[in-house]
Amino acid sequence: MDASQVGTASPSRKPLHRNVKLFGLASLLNDVASEMVAPLLPDFLIRVLGGSKAWLGAIEGAADSASSLVKLGSGGWSDRVRSRKWFVVPGYAIAAVTRPVIGLLTLPWQLLALRTADRVGKGIRTPPRDAMIADCTPPEARGWAFGFQRAMDHVGAVIGPLLAAAFLAYVSADLRMLFLWTLIPGLMVVGLLWFGLREESTPARVAAKHAWTLKPFDGNFRLYLLALLVFTLGNSSDMFLLVRAEGMGVPQVALPLLWCVFHVAKAGGNMLAGRAVDRIGPRPMILAGWVVYAAVYLAFALVSAAWQVWLLFLVYALFYALTEPAEKTLAANLVAEEYRGLAYGWYHLAVGIATLPASLVFGWIYDLYGPLAAFGWGAILAMIAAVMLTAIRRR
């Protein structure tokens, strides 16, 4: 059997596990709170706190780096204890507390500290959460489970900015007050998971060894991590796509609408593609997604009209739909159950450590050589990663 399709003989007809549904709802509520804040942070930092673009880069870079490092530790550690819930709930609780406190800040360094704490919370919860989804889902339904969770996450990313815009337009233009209101969905997430999650102890997991190393994993998983690393080095921030859209004539006032449409397409695509992963297998879906990514990036370089940008964003959402459920499913399928948390820690670390240099290199190429060179760079790395992924052999 192909290593990329272990346990994917036929899609499950059983309903999603209770924990998967809870994680989907928690992801929706958490992203509602997160996306009420995130689009407004640059303006808050510069206009209210007196920061600069340099501060913004330092804040986001430090936060993402801290999150990536913590993910490896939390994933490996969760394999060695009886309950992953003790990582998931505190991780969401940290985010629930830190977001509203942003409304009380007065200096840029304080925002740096809080954003880093917020991302540390994400690092604590994410690998154990993904492992819990894989733990409670049969292999033939993992694509559906991860697709559902990611779809709900994107729905929250649509609702959050809309709520923020409505609040600022009809309630108050005070950003500090808006940030304080994010405490409500944050606490809802914590309560939902604390009282709702059910987890059975797994004796095999308690005996897991080799925490925070690659020793438990064979060449297939290591090659998968390397392919992810190469791909992510060419996967710059989607903010550059908005820059390109505005440069091609999309009005500034239409950019939030474009962003919302993009997330709606990602949510629907994840829901549909998750089931396809269980029928086709995760590796073919990832390969298709990376090829779509390369084609879309080249198209963004060559685009010549605003209406084409809208179409390309919809096609770009297809890339997310094809890859998001499939990547996490393949990670689970390639490793033994007792090392699943550690595997997700390495998965998120590989993606996380490449994210910052990816955007830095892309921006540097864009400034010096223009959009064709920058987007072409991303497309080339995507195709190299796709070739590497095809080298994963049968077990």
Number of C-alpha atoms within 10 A of each C-alpha: 11 13 19 26 23 19 18 24 15 15 22 18 8 8 10 16 13 14 20 23 18 17 28 23 22 25 23 26 25 26 25 26 29 23 20 27 24 13 14 14 17 18 15 19 20 15 11 16 17 13 18 15 11 8 18 19 13 13 20 16 17 17 20 21 20 21 25 26 20 22 30 27 20 25 33 27 22 32 27 23 16 17 19 25 19 15 21 28 21 17 24 25 20 21 25 25 18 24 24 22 16 22 20 13 16 13 13 19 15 15 25 19 14 21 21 22 21 25 25 23 26 24 30 29 27 25 32 31 24 24 26 23 23 25 20 18 20 17 22 23 27 32 34 27 30 30 31 28 27 27 29 26 24 25 24 28 27 25 20 26 25 18 16 24 14 13 18 15 10 8 12 12 14 11 19 17 17 21 23 18 17 27 19 13 19 26 17 17 23 22 15 15 19 15 8 13 18 13 14 10 12 16 12 13 20 16 13 20 17 12 20 17 13 14 10 17 15 12 12 19 24 18 17 24 21 18 22 22 22 23 26 24 25 26 26 23 15 10 10 16 18 19 13 18 25 17 14 17 13 19 12 13 9 10 15 17 14 18 17 19 17 23 24 20 22 29 26 20 23 31 22 18 25 31 25 21 32 26 19 16 26 30 24 19 23 24 22 15 24 24 18 22 24 23 20 21 26 21 18 22 17 12 17 13 13 16 13 14 23 17 11 20 23 18 19 22 23 23 24 24 27 28 25 25 31 33 20 22 33 24 21 26 21 22 20 12 18 22 27 28 34 33 32 26 30 27 26 24 24 22 20 21 19 21 22 21 17 19 20 14 16 23 18 12 17 17 12 10 11 13 21 16 17 23 27 20 21 23 25 17 21 29 20 14 25 23 13 18 22 15 12 18 12 11 11
